[in-house]
């Protein structure tokens, strides 16, 4: 019986090692998936930042043009008063 106990004891250790390896692989896969998700978010944020920067630049150009138009109109109003 001593020989059969050794064999039976060896199998659970082997199964524990196999489960431990499988668990480590599963954890590694989960970590890899999380890293990939983080990289996707980072990429998305970079694209969003670029679009936001473009929008800000366009709004600043529009504001500058609006101020120029307002200044031109103000100048024209003054010329009308002088000419009248």
PDB file of N, CA, C and O in Angstrom:
ATOM      1  N   UNK A   1       0.793  -1.184   0.000  1.00  0.00           N
ATOM      2  CA  UNK A   1       0.000   0.000   0.000  1.00  0.00           C
ATOM      3  C   UNK A   1       0.843   1.258   0.000  1.00  0.00           C
ATOM      4  O   UNK A   1       0.407   2.305  -0.478  1.00  0.00           O
ATOM      5  N   UNK A   2       2.030   1.159   0.527  1.00  0.00           N
ATOM      6  CA  UNK A   2       2.882   2.342   0.565  1.00  0.00           C
ATOM      7  C   UNK A   2       3.181   2.811  -0.839  1.00  0.00           C
ATOM      8  O   UNK A   2       3.211   4.012  -1.107  1.00  0.00           O
ATOM      9  N   UNK A   3       3.407   1.854  -1.750  1.00  0.00           N
ATOM     10  CA  UNK A   3       3.682   2.206  -3.138  1.00  0.00           C
ATOM     11  C   UNK A   3       2.478   2.878  -3.775  1.00  0.00           C
ATOM     12  O   UNK A   3       2.647   3.808  -4.563  1.00  0.00           O
ATOM     13  N   UNK A   4       1.266   2.434  -3.457  1.00  0.00           N
ATOM     14  CA  UNK A   4       0.081   3.021  -4.062  1.00  0.00           C
ATOM     15  C   UNK A   4      -0.170   4.410  -3.498  1.00  0.00           C
ATOM     16  O   UNK A   4      -0.691   5.263  -4.216  1.00  0.00           O
ATOM     17  N   UNK A   5       0.176   4.673  -2.248  1.00  0.00           N
ATOM     18  CA  UNK A   5       0.031   6.015  -1.676  1.00  0.00           C
ATOM     19  C   UNK A   5       0.961   7.000  -2.378  1.00  0.00           C
ATOM     20  O   UNK A   5       0.590   8.147  -2.628  1.00  0.00           O
ATOM     21  N   UNK A   6       2.167   6.546  -2.691  1.00  0.00           N
ATOM     22  CA  UNK A   6       3.129   7.416  -3.356  1.00  0.00           C
ATOM     23  C   UNK A   6       2.620   7.811  -4.734  1.00  0.00           C
ATOM     24  O   UNK A   6       2.715   8.969  -5.142  1.00  0.00           O
ATOM     25  N   UNK A   7       2.074   6.817  -5.450  1.00  0.00           N
ATOM     26  CA  UNK A   7       1.554   7.102  -6.789  1.00  0.00           C
ATOM     27  C   UNK A   7       0.375   8.051  -6.708  1.00  0.00           C
ATOM     28  O   UNK A   7       0.284   8.999  -7.488  1.00  0.00           O
ATOM     29  N   UNK A   8      -0.529   7.803  -5.771  1.00  0.00           N
ATOM     30  CA  UNK A   8      -1.686   8.680  -5.625  1.00  0.00           C
ATOM     31  C   UNK A   8      -1.256  10.078  -5.198  1.00  0.00           C
ATOM     32  O   UNK A   8      -1.840  11.064  -5.648  1.00  0.00           O
ATOM     33  N   UNK A   9      -0.251  10.179  -4.342  1.00  0.00           N
ATOM     34  CA  UNK A   9       0.226  11.498  -3.905  1.00  0.00           C
ATOM     35  C   UNK A   9       0.922  12.237  -5.036  1.00  0.00           C
ATOM     36  O   UNK A   9       0.884  13.466  -5.085  1.00  0.00           O
ATOM     37  N   UNK A  10       1.555  11.509  -5.942  1.00  0.00           N
ATOM     38  CA  UNK A  10       2.278  12.143  -7.036  1.00  0.00           C
ATOM     39  C   UNK A  10       1.309  12.769  -8.031  1.00  0.00           C
ATOM     40  O   UNK A  10       1.595  13.832  -8.583  1.00  0.00           O
ATOM     41  N   UNK A  11       0.213  12.152  -8.259  1.00  0.00           N
ATOM     42  CA  UNK A  11      -0.746  12.682  -9.236  1.00  0.00           C
ATOM     43  C   UNK A  11      -1.316  14.037  -8.821  1.00  0.00           C
ATOM     44  O   UNK A  11      -1.337  14.958  -9.639  1.00  0.00           O
ATOM     45  N   UNK A  12      -1.778  14.191  -7.579  1.00  0.00           N
ATOM     46  CA  UNK A  12      -2.302  15.515  -7.208  1.00  0.00           C
ATOM     47  C   UNK A  12      -1.244  16.614  -7.318  1.00  0.00           C
ATOM     48  O   UNK A  12      -1.550  17.741  -7.708  1.00  0.00           O
ATOM     49  N   UNK A  13      -0.004  16.281  -6.974  1.00  0.00           N
ATOM     50  CA  UNK A  13       1.052  17.295  -7.113  1.00  0.00           C
ATOM     51  C   UNK A  13       1.205  17.690  -8.571  1.00  0.00           C
ATOM     52  O   UNK A  13       1.356  18.868  -8.894  1.00  0.00           O
ATOM     53  N   UNK A  14       1.163  16.691  -9.451  1.00  0.00           N
ATOM     54  CA  UNK A  14       1.273  16.957 -10.877  1.00  0.00           C
ATOM     55  C   UNK A  14       0.078  17.790 -11.343  1.00  0.00           C
ATOM     56  O   UNK A  14       0.242  18.734 -12.116  1.00  0.00           O
ATOM     57  N   UNK A  15      -1.113  17.445 -10.877  1.00  0.00           N
ATOM     58  CA  UNK A  15      -2.310  18.198 -11.234  1.00  0.00           C
ATOM     59  C   UNK A  15      -2.238  19.621 -10.681  1.00  0.00           C
ATOM     60  O   UNK A  15      -2.648  20.574 -11.343  1.00  0.00           O
ATOM     61  N   UNK A  16      -1.715  19.756  -9.465  1.00  0.00           N
ATOM     62  CA  UNK A  16      -1.565  21.091  -8.877  1.00  0.00           C
ATOM     63  C   UNK A  16      -0.606  21.931  -9.709  1.00  0.00           C
ATOM     64  O   UNK A  16      -0.841  23.119  -9.933  1.00  0.00           O
ATOM     65  N   UNK A  17       0.471  21.309 -10.163  1.00  0.00           N
ATOM     66  CA  UNK A  17       1.434  22.039 -10.993  1.00  0.00           C
ATOM     67  C   UNK A  17       0.795  22.444 -12.325  1.00  0.00           C
ATOM     68  O   UNK A  17       0.982  23.559 -12.811  1.00  0.00           O
ATOM     69  N   UNK A  18       0.037  21.508 -12.898  1.00  0.00           N
ATOM     70  CA  UNK A  18      -0.628  21.797 -14.171  1.00  0.00           C
ATOM     71  C   UNK A  18      -1.630  22.923 -13.984  1.00  0.00           C
ATOM     72  O   UNK A  18      -1.697  23.841 -14.801  1.00  0.00           O
ATOM     73  N   UNK A  19      -2.406  22.857 -12.914  1.00  0.00           N
ATOM     74  CA  UNK A  19      -3.373  23.922 -12.633  1.00  0.00           C
ATOM     75  C   UNK A  19      -2.660  25.245 -12.384  1.00  0.00           C
ATOM     76  O   UNK A  19      -3.113  26.301 -12.824  1.00  0.00           O
ATOM     77  N   UNK A  20      -1.542  25.172 -11.672  1.00  0.00           N
ATOM     78  CA  UNK A  20      -0.777  26.383 -11.391  1.00  0.00           C
ATOM     79  C   UNK A  20      -0.257  27.009 -12.678  1.00  0.00           C
ATOM     80  O   UNK A  20      -0.309  28.227 -12.844  1.00  0.00           O
ATOM     81  N   UNK A  21       0.246  26.174 -13.593  1.00  0.00           N
ATOM     82  CA  UNK A  21       0.723  26.674 -14.889  1.00  0.00           C
ATOM     83  C   UNK A  21      -0.430  27.260 -15.694  1.00  0.00           C
ATOM     84  O   UNK A  21      -0.300  28.325 -16.296  1.00  0.00           O
ATOM     85  N   UNK A  22      -1.554  26.559 -15.700  1.00  0.00           N
ATOM     86  CA  UNK A  22      -2.724  27.039 -16.433  1.00  0.00           C
ATOM     87  C   UNK A  22      -3.210  28.364 -15.847  1.00  0.00           C
ATOM     88  O   UNK A  22      -3.590  29.278 -16.580  1.00  0.00           O
ATOM     89  N   UNK A  23      -3.194  28.455 -14.525  1.00  0.00           N
ATOM     90  CA  UNK A  23      -3.607  29.681 -13.856  1.00  0.00           C
ATOM     91  C   UNK A  23      -2.666  30.832 -14.210  1.00  0.00           C
ATOM     92  O   UNK A  23      -3.113  31.951 -14.459  1.00  0.00           O
ATOM     93  N   UNK A  24      -1.376  30.555 -14.231  1.00  0.00           N
ATOM     94  CA  UNK A  24      -0.392  31.579 -14.585  1.00  0.00           C
ATOM     95  C   UNK A  24      -0.586  32.019 -16.030  1.00  0.00           C
ATOM     96  O   UNK A  24      -0.502  33.210 -16.329  1.00  0.00           O
ATOM     97  N   UNK A  25      -0.845  31.072 -16.932  1.00  0.00           N
ATOM     98  CA  UNK A  25      -1.088  31.408 -18.340  1.00  0.00           C
ATOM     99  C   UNK A  25      -2.355  32.237 -18.475  1.00  0.00           C
ATOM    100  O   UNK A  25      -2.399  33.192 -19.250  1.00  0.00           O
ATOM    101  N   UNK A  26      -3.381  31.870 -17.721  1.00  0.00           N
ATOM    102  CA  UNK A  26      -4.643  32.605 -17.757  1.00  0.00           C
ATOM    103  C   UNK A  26      -4.440  34.031 -17.261  1.00  0.00           C
ATOM    104  O   UNK A  26      -4.943  34.981 -17.860  1.00  0.00           O
ATOM    105  N   UNK A  27      -3.703  34.175 -16.171  1.00  0.00           N
ATOM    106  CA  UNK A  27      -3.410  35.514 -15.645  1.00  0.00           C
ATOM    107  C   UNK A  27      -2.600  36.320 -16.646  1.00  0.00           C
ATOM    108  O   UNK A  27      -2.846  37.512 -16.830  1.00  0.00           O
ATOM    109  N   UNK A  28      -1.645  35.684 -17.285  1.00  0.00           N
ATOM    110  CA  UNK A  28      -0.819  36.355 -18.293  1.00  0.00           C
ATOM    111  C   UNK A  28      -1.684  36.826 -19.453  1.00  0.00           C
ATOM    112  O   UNK A  28      -1.508  37.936 -19.956  1.00  0.00           O
ATOM    113  N   UNK A  29      -2.625  35.972 -19.880  1.00  0.00           N
ATOM    114  CA  UNK A  29      -3.534  36.341 -20.963  1.00  0.00           C
ATOM    115  C   UNK A  29      -4.400  37.521 -20.557  1.00  0.00           C
ATOM    116  O   UNK A  29      -4.639  38.423 -21.360  1.00  0.00           O
ATOM    117  N   UNK A  30      -4.869  37.520 -19.319  1.00  0.00           N
ATOM    118  CA  UNK A  30      -5.687  38.629 -18.821  1.00  0.00           C
ATOM    119  C   UNK A  30      -4.879  39.921 -18.793  1.00  0.00           C
ATOM    120  O   UNK A  30      -5.376  40.974 -19.193  1.00  0.00           O
ATOM    121  N   UNK A  31      -3.645  39.844 -18.325  1.00  0.00           N
ATOM    122  CA  UNK A  31      -2.782  41.029 -18.273  1.00  0.00           C
ATOM    123  C   UNK A  31      -2.510  41.542 -19.683  1.00  0.00           C
ATOM    124  O   UNK A  31      -2.537  42.748 -19.930  1.00  0.00           O
ATOM    125  N   UNK A  32      -2.249  40.620 -20.603  1.00  0.00           N
ATOM    126  CA  UNK A  32      -2.012  41.006 -21.993  1.00  0.00           C
ATOM    127  C   UNK A  32      -3.243  41.698 -22.573  1.00  0.00           C
ATOM    128  O   UNK A  32      -3.120  42.702 -23.275  1.00  0.00           O
ATOM    129  N   UNK A  33      -4.417  41.169 -22.282  1.00  0.00           N
ATOM    130  CA  UNK A  33      -5.653  41.779 -22.770  1.00  0.00           C
ATOM    131  C   UNK A  33      -5.842  43.168 -22.175  1.00  0.00           C
ATOM    132  O   UNK A  33      -6.273  44.087 -22.872  1.00  0.00           O
ATOM    133  N   UNK A  34      -5.525  43.328 -20.906  1.00  0.00           N
ATOM    134  CA  UNK A  34      -5.647  44.640 -20.256  1.00  0.00           C
ATOM    135  C   UNK A  34      -4.664  45.645 -20.858  1.00  0.00           C
ATOM    136  O   UNK A  34      -5.003  46.812 -21.057  1.00  0.00           O
ATOM    137  N   UNK A  35      -3.469  45.193 -21.141  1.00  0.00           N
ATOM    138  CA  UNK A  35      -2.471  46.070 -21.767  1.00  0.00           C
ATOM    139  C   UNK A  35      -2.957  46.498 -23.142  1.00  0.00           C
ATOM    140  O   UNK A  35      -2.830  47.666 -23.511  1.00  0.00           O
ATOM    141  N   UNK A  36      -3.512  45.565 -23.898  1.00  0.00           N
ATOM    142  CA  UNK A  36      -4.030  45.904 -25.225  1.00  0.00           C
ATOM    143  C   UNK A  36      -5.170  46.914 -25.132  1.00  0.00           C
ATOM    144  O   UNK A  36      -5.256  47.832 -25.948  1.00  0.00           O
ATOM    145  N   UNK A  37      -6.047  46.749 -24.138  1.00  0.00           N
ATOM    146  CA  UNK A  37      -7.131  47.709 -23.946  1.00  0.00           C
ATOM    147  C   UNK A  37      -6.581  49.092 -23.593  1.00  0.00           C
ATOM    148  O   UNK A  37      -7.057  50.104 -24.107  1.00  0.00           O
ATOM    149  N   UNK A  38      -5.587  49.130 -22.721  1.00  0.00           N
ATOM    150  CA  UNK A  38      -4.983  50.398 -22.331  1.00  0.00           C
ATOM    151  C   UNK A  38      -4.332  51.079 -23.532  1.00  0.00           C
ATOM    152  O   UNK A  38      -4.433  52.295 -23.687  1.00  0.00           O
ATOM    153  N   UNK A  39      -3.668  50.303 -24.373  1.00  0.00           N
ATOM    154  CA  UNK A  39      -3.043  50.870 -25.573  1.00  0.00           C
ATOM    155  C   UNK A  39      -4.094  51.400 -26.541  1.00  0.00           C
ATOM    156  O   UNK A  39      -3.884  52.430 -27.183  1.00  0.00           O
ATOM    157  N   UNK A  40      -5.222  50.705 -26.649  1.00  0.00           N
ATOM    158  CA  UNK A  40      -6.310  51.166 -27.519  1.00  0.00           C
ATOM    159  C   UNK A  40      -6.883  52.481 -26.991  1.00  0.00           C
ATOM    160  O   UNK A  40      -7.160  53.396 -27.767  1.00  0.00           O
ATOM    161  N   UNK A  41      -7.058  52.572 -25.690  1.00  0.00           N
ATOM    162  CA  UNK A  41      -7.557  53.812 -25.085  1.00  0.00           C
ATOM    163  C   UNK A  41      -6.564  54.941 -25.314  1.00  0.00           C
ATOM    164  O   UNK A  41      -6.954  56.061 -25.643  1.00  0.00           O
ATOM    165  N   UNK A  42      -5.280  54.646 -25.140  1.00  0.00           N
ATOM    166  CA  UNK A  42      -4.239  55.654 -25.356  1.00  0.00           C
ATOM    167  C   UNK A  42      -4.286  56.174 -26.787  1.00  0.00           C
ATOM    168  O   UNK A  42      -4.187  57.379 -27.020  1.00  0.00           O
ATOM    169  N   UNK A  43      -4.435  55.269 -27.738  1.00  0.00           N
ATOM    170  CA  UNK A  43      -4.517  55.647 -29.143  1.00  0.00           C
ATOM    171  C   UNK A  43      -5.753  56.506 -29.398  1.00  0.00           C
ATOM    172  O   UNK A  43      -5.687  57.507 -30.111  1.00  0.00           O
ATOM    173  N   UNK A  44      -6.857  56.114 -28.821  1.00  0.00           N
ATOM    174  CA  UNK A  44      -8.101  56.869 -28.963  1.00  0.00           C
ATOM    175  C   UNK A  44      -7.954  58.273 -28.363  1.00  0.00           C
ATOM    176  O   UNK A  44      -8.420  59.255 -28.941  1.00  0.00           O
ATOM    177  N   UNK A  45      -7.313  58.352 -27.217  1.00  0.00           N
ATOM    178  CA  UNK A  45      -7.106  59.653 -26.577  1.00  0.00           C
ATOM    179  C   UNK A  45      -6.194  60.550 -27.411  1.00  0.00           C
ATOM    180  O   UNK A  45      -6.408  61.760 -27.487  1.00  0.00           O
ATOM    181  N   UNK A  46      -5.180  59.957 -28.034  1.00  0.00           N
ATOM    182  CA  UNK A  46      -4.297  60.742 -28.906  1.00  0.00           C
ATOM    183  C   UNK A  46      -5.080  61.315 -30.077  1.00  0.00           C
ATOM    184  O   UNK A  46      -4.910  62.481 -30.434  1.00  0.00           O
ATOM    185  N   UNK A  47      -5.939  60.495 -30.675  1.00  0.00           N
ATOM    186  CA  UNK A  47      -6.759  60.954 -31.800  1.00  0.00           C
ATOM    187  C   UNK A  47      -7.710  62.052 -31.349  1.00  0.00           C
ATOM    188  O   UNK A  47      -7.900  63.044 -32.053  1.00  0.00           O
ATOM    189  N   UNK A  48      -8.300  61.879 -30.190  1.00  0.00           N
ATOM    190  CA  UNK A  48      -9.211  62.886 -29.654  1.00  0.00           C
ATOM    191  C   UNK A  48      -8.470  64.186 -29.366  1.00  0.00           C
ATOM    192  O   UNK A  48      -8.989  65.271 -29.629  1.00  0.00           O
ATOM    193  N   UNK A  49      -7.270  64.082 -28.833  1.00  0.00           N
ATOM    194  CA  UNK A  49      -6.462  65.275 -28.567  1.00  0.00           C
ATOM    195  C   UNK A  49      -6.132  66.001 -29.856  1.00  0.00           C
ATOM    196  O   UNK A  49      -6.201  67.229 -29.907  1.00  0.00           O
ATOM    197  N   UNK A  50      -5.777  65.271 -30.894  1.00  0.00           N
ATOM    198  CA  UNK A  50      -5.460  65.894 -32.180  1.00  0.00           C
ATOM    199  C   UNK A  50      -6.683  66.615 -32.740  1.00  0.00           C
ATOM    200  O   UNK A  50      -6.568  67.743 -33.219  1.00  0.00           O
ATOM    201  N   UNK A  51      -7.849  65.980 -32.684  1.00  0.00           N
ATOM    202  CA  UNK A  51      -9.076  66.599 -33.172  1.00  0.00           C
ATOM    203  C   UNK A  51      -9.425  67.844 -32.337  1.00  0.00           C
ATOM    204  O   UNK A  51      -9.849  68.864 -32.880  1.00  0.00           O
ATOM    205  N   UNK A  52      -9.243  67.748 -31.033  1.00  0.00           N
ATOM    206  CA  UNK A  52      -9.532  68.879 -30.160  1.00  0.00           C
ATOM    207  C   UNK A  52      -8.598  70.043 -30.469  1.00  0.00           C
ATOM    208  O   UNK A  52      -9.028  71.197 -30.484  1.00  0.00           O
ATOM    209  N   UNK A  53      -7.333  69.750 -30.712  1.00  0.00           N
ATOM    210  CA  UNK A  53      -6.369  70.795 -31.059  1.00  0.00           C
ATOM    211  C   UNK A  53      -6.757  71.484 -32.366  1.00  0.00           C
ATOM    212  O   UNK A  53      -6.660  72.705 -32.486  1.00  0.00           O
ATOM    213  N   UNK A  54      -7.194  70.692 -33.340  1.00  0.00           N
ATOM    214  CA  UNK A  54      -7.645  71.263 -34.616  1.00  0.00           C
ATOM    215  C   UNK A  54      -8.868  72.151 -34.410  1.00  0.00           C
ATOM    216  O   UNK A  54      -8.962  73.228 -34.998  1.00  0.00           O
ATOM    217  N   UNK A  55      -9.791  71.707 -33.589  1.00  0.00           N
ATOM    218  CA  UNK A  55     -10.997  72.482 -33.313  1.00  0.00           C
ATOM    219  C   UNK A  55     -10.662  73.796 -32.619  1.00  0.00           C
ATOM    220  O   UNK A  55     -11.217  74.839 -32.963  1.00  0.00           O
ATOM    221  N   UNK A  56      -9.770  73.751 -31.655  1.00  0.00           N
ATOM    222  CA  UNK A  56      -9.358  74.969 -30.954  1.00  0.00           C
ATOM    223  C   UNK A  56      -8.711  75.942 -31.926  1.00  0.00           C
ATOM    224  O   UNK A  56      -9.000  77.137 -31.888  1.00  0.00           O
ATOM    225  N   UNK A  57      -7.846  75.448 -32.789  1.00  0.00           N
ATOM    226  CA  UNK A  57      -7.185  76.313 -33.776  1.00  0.00           C
ATOM    227  C   UNK A  57      -8.214  76.946 -34.707  1.00  0.00           C
ATOM    228  O   UNK A  57      -8.120  78.133 -35.020  1.00  0.00           O
ATOM    229  N   UNK A  58      -9.198  76.159 -35.153  1.00  0.00           N
ATOM    230  CA  UNK A  58     -10.237  76.691 -36.037  1.00  0.00           C
ATOM    231  C   UNK A  58     -11.071  77.754 -35.327  1.00  0.00           C
ATOM    232  O   UNK A  58     -11.409  78.778 -35.920  1.00  0.00           O
ATOM    233  N   UNK A  59     -11.396  77.515 -34.081  1.00  0.00           N
ATOM    234  CA  UNK A  59     -12.172  78.505 -33.313  1.00  0.00           C
ATOM    235  C   UNK A  59     -11.386  79.791 -33.102  1.00  0.00           C
ATOM    236  O   UNK A  59     -11.951  80.884 -33.151  1.00  0.00           O
ATOM    237  N   UNK A  60     -10.086  79.663 -32.868  1.00  0.00           N
ATOM    238  CA  UNK A  60      -9.251  80.861 -32.716  1.00  0.00           C
ATOM    239  C   UNK A  60      -9.181  81.650 -34.017  1.00  0.00           C
ATOM    240  O   UNK A  60      -9.237  82.880 -34.005  1.00  0.00           O
ATOM    241  N   UNK A  61      -9.056  80.936 -35.156  1.00  0.00           N
ATOM    242  CA  UNK A  61      -9.055  81.618 -36.462  1.00  0.00           C
ATOM    243  C   UNK A  61     -10.375  82.344 -36.677  1.00  0.00           C
ATOM    244  O   UNK A  61     -10.397  83.486 -37.136  1.00  0.00           O
ATOM    245  N   UNK A  62     -11.469  81.679 -36.346  1.00  0.00           N
ATOM    246  CA  UNK A  62     -12.791  82.278 -36.514  1.00  0.00           C
ATOM    247  C   UNK A  62     -12.927  83.532 -35.650  1.00  0.00           C
ATOM    248  O   UNK A  62     -13.437  84.555 -36.107  1.00  0.00           O
ATOM    249  N   UNK A  63     -12.473  83.448 -34.413  1.00  0.00           N
ATOM    250  CA  UNK A  63     -12.545  84.608 -33.514  1.00  0.00           C
ATOM    251  C   UNK A  63     -11.728  85.768 -34.072  1.00  0.00           C
ATOM    252  O   UNK A  63     -12.171  86.917 -34.042  1.00  0.00           O
ATOM    253  N   UNK A  64     -10.539  85.468 -34.580  1.00  0.00           N
ATOM    254  CA  UNK A  64      -9.679  86.513 -35.145  1.00  0.00           C
ATOM    255  C   UNK A  64     -10.341  87.146 -36.376  1.00  0.00           C
ATOM    256  O   UNK A  64     -10.306  88.365 -36.543  1.00  0.00           O
ATOM    257  N   UNK A  65     -10.938  86.322 -37.227  1.00  0.00           N
ATOM    258  CA  UNK A  65     -11.623  86.839 -38.404  1.00  0.00           C
ATOM    259  C   UNK A  65     -12.824  87.691 -38.003  1.00  0.00           C
ATOM    260  O   UNK A  65     -13.073  88.737 -38.602  1.00  0.00           O
ATOM    261  N   UNK A  66     -13.561  87.246 -37.000  1.00  0.00           N
ATOM    262  CA  UNK A  66     -14.720  88.007 -36.534  1.00  0.00           C
ATOM    263  C   UNK A  66     -14.296  89.377 -36.023  1.00  0.00           C
ATOM    264  O   UNK A  66     -14.949  90.383 -36.298  1.00  0.00           O
ATOM    265  N   UNK A  67     -13.197  89.407 -35.276  1.00  0.00           N
ATOM    266  CA  UNK A  67     -12.689  90.689 -34.769  1.00  0.00           C
ATOM    267  C   UNK A  67     -12.267  91.588 -35.927  1.00  0.00           C
ATOM    268  O   UNK A  67     -12.494  92.798 -35.889  1.00  0.00           O
ATOM    269  N   UNK A  68     -11.659  91.007 -36.950  1.00  0.00           N
ATOM    270  CA  UNK A  68     -11.243  91.792 -38.121  1.00  0.00           C
ATOM    271  C   UNK A  68     -12.459  92.361 -38.846  1.00  0.00           C
ATOM    272  O   UNK A  68     -12.454  93.524 -39.250  1.00  0.00           O
ATOM    273  N   UNK A  69     -13.494  91.549 -39.012  1.00  0.00           N
ATOM    274  CA  UNK A  69     -14.716  92.018 -39.668  1.00  0.00           C
ATOM    275  C   UNK A  69     -15.359  93.133 -38.845  1.00  0.00           C
ATOM    276  O   UNK A  69     -15.785  94.146 -39.398  1.00  0.00           O
ATOM    277  N   UNK A  70     -15.429  92.950 -37.537  1.00  0.00           N
ATOM    278  CA  UNK A  70     -16.001  93.986 -36.666  1.00  0.00           C
ATOM    279  C   UNK A  70     -15.202  95.280 -36.768  1.00  0.00           C
ATOM    280  O   UNK A  70     -15.783  96.364 -36.813  1.00  0.00           O
ATOM    281  N   UNK A  71     -13.885  95.176 -36.804  1.00  0.00           N
ATOM    282  CA  UNK A  71     -13.036  96.375 -36.912  1.00  0.00           C
ATOM    283  C   UNK A  71     -13.264  97.055 -38.263  1.00  0.00           C
ATOM    284  O   UNK A  71     -13.325  98.282 -38.335  1.00  0.00           O
ATOM    285  N   UNK A  72     -13.388  96.279 -39.313  1.00  0.00           N
ATOM    286  CA  UNK A  72     -13.637  96.841 -40.643  1.00  0.00           C
ATOM    287  C   UNK A  72     -14.986  97.544 -40.691  1.00  0.00           C
ATOM    288  O   UNK A  72     -15.098  98.635 -41.250  1.00  0.00           O
ATOM    289  N   UNK A  73     -16.004  96.932 -40.114  1.00  0.00           N
ATOM    290  CA  UNK A  73     -17.328  97.548 -40.078  1.00  0.00           C
ATOM    291  C   UNK A  73     -17.314  98.841 -39.266  1.00  0.00           C
ATOM    292  O   UNK A  73     -17.940  99.831 -39.645  1.00  0.00           O
ATOM    293  N   UNK A  74     -16.605  98.819 -38.163  1.00  0.00           N
ATOM    294  CA  UNK A  74     -16.494 100.030 -37.343  1.00  0.00           C
ATOM    295  C   UNK A  74     -15.811 101.139 -38.136  1.00  0.00           C
ATOM    296  O   UNK A  74     -16.224 102.296 -38.062  1.00  0.00           O
ATOM    297  N   UNK A  75     -14.787 100.803 -38.882  1.00  0.00           N
ATOM    298  CA  UNK A  75     -14.093 101.793 -39.715  1.00  0.00           C
ATOM    299  C   UNK A  75     -15.023 102.341 -40.787  1.00  0.00           C
ATOM    300  O   UNK A  75     -15.027 103.546 -41.042  1.00  0.00           O
ATOM    301  N   UNK A  76     -15.804 101.487 -41.412  1.00  0.00           N
ATOM    302  CA  UNK A  76     -16.757 101.929 -42.435  1.00  0.00           C
ATOM    303  C   UNK A  76     -17.814 102.864 -41.843  1.00  0.00           C
ATOM    304  O   UNK A  76     -18.195 103.851 -42.472  1.00  0.00           O
ATOM    305  N   UNK A  77     -18.282 102.552 -40.641  1.00  0.00           N
ATOM    306  CA  UNK A  77     -19.266 103.424 -39.983  1.00  0.00           C
ATOM    307  C   UNK A  77     -18.665 104.808 -39.735  1.00  0.00           C
ATOM    308  O   UNK A  77     -19.329 105.827 -39.924  1.00  0.00           O
ATOM    309  N   UNK A  78     -17.417 104.830 -39.315  1.00  0.00           N
ATOM    310  CA  UNK A  78     -16.753 106.125 -39.080  1.00  0.00           C
ATOM    311  C   UNK A  78     -16.599 106.894 -40.392  1.00  0.00           C
ATOM    312  O   UNK A  78     -16.766 108.113 -40.414  1.00  0.00           O
ATOM    313  N   UNK A  79     -16.284 106.200 -41.474  1.00  0.00           N
ATOM    314  CA  UNK A  79     -16.148 106.865 -42.778  1.00  0.00           C
ATOM    315  C   UNK A  79     -17.486 107.422 -43.239  1.00  0.00           C
ATOM    316  O   UNK A  79     -17.535 108.498 -43.833  1.00  0.00           O
ATOM    317  N   UNK A  80     -18.575 106.701 -42.971  1.00  0.00           N
ATOM    318  CA  UNK A  80     -19.902 107.199 -43.339  1.00  0.00           C
ATOM    319  C   UNK A  80     -20.197 108.499 -42.615  1.00  0.00           C
ATOM    320  O   UNK A  80     -20.757 109.424 -43.204  1.00  0.00           O
ATOM    321  N   UNK A  81     -19.828 108.579 -41.346  1.00  0.00           N
ATOM    322  CA  UNK A  81     -20.082 109.797 -40.570  1.00  0.00           C
ATOM    323  C   UNK A  81     -19.275 110.969 -41.099  1.00  0.00           C
ATOM    324  O   UNK A  81     -19.756 112.101 -41.153  1.00  0.00           O
ATOM    325  N   UNK A  82     -18.040 110.680 -41.488  1.00  0.00           N
ATOM    326  CA  UNK A  82     -17.171 111.740 -42.009  1.00  0.00           C
ATOM    327  C   UNK A  82     -17.690 112.212 -43.371  1.00  0.00           C
ATOM    328  O   UNK A  82     -17.673 113.409 -43.655  1.00  0.00           O
ATOM    329  N   UNK A  83     -18.134 111.315 -44.183  1.00  0.00           N
ATOM    330  CA  UNK A  83     -18.612 111.630 -45.527  1.00  0.00           C
ATOM    331  C   UNK A  83     -19.981 112.301 -45.515  1.00  0.00           C
ATOM    332  O   UNK A  83     -20.343 112.967 -46.485  1.00  0.00           O
ATOM    333  N   UNK A  84     -20.731 112.145 -44.468  1.00  0.00           N
ATOM    334  CA  UNK A  84     -22.096 112.705 -44.441  1.00  0.00           C
ATOM    335  C   UNK A  84     -22.149 114.143 -44.096  1.00  0.00           C
ATOM    336  O   UNK A  84     -23.232 114.725 -44.042  1.00  0.00           O
TER     337      UNK A  84
END
